[in-house]
């Protein structure tokens, strides 16, 4: 897991992988993850701002049908 990457890296990820499937996990909370589909980085920013400390965010290309590439993982 890494902290949020530099803004340029996140912007590049959205440019290359739109739409982006966002999975928000809540470790040690016994709950299912939340899922979002973002067409723009601004939509992701709104989700990121609402998250509390300890949440894990996994970003995937919505068009990638197999798990051959590693997702971007962010932690709050």
C-alpha positions, 0 to 999 in steps of 0.5 A, a space after each residue: 500500500 502507498 499513500 496517495 501518489 503525486 497529483 501528476 501520477 493520479 492524473 495520468 492514471 485517470 487519463 489512461 484508464 477512464 472510466 476508473 473503478 474505485 473500490 473503498 475498503 474498510 480494514 478491520 471494520 467487518 463491512 463490505 467494500 464500497 464501489 464507485 465508477 468515476 469518469 473524471 478525477 474530480 469525481 474521485 476527489 469528492 470520494 477521497 475527501 469523504 473518507 476517514 483515516 484507515 480506509 483503503 482505496 483501490 483504483 482499477 481500469 473498468 475495462 481491464 477484465 483480468 487482473 494482469 495489472 496491479 491496481 493503484 492502492 491508496 490509504 487514508 
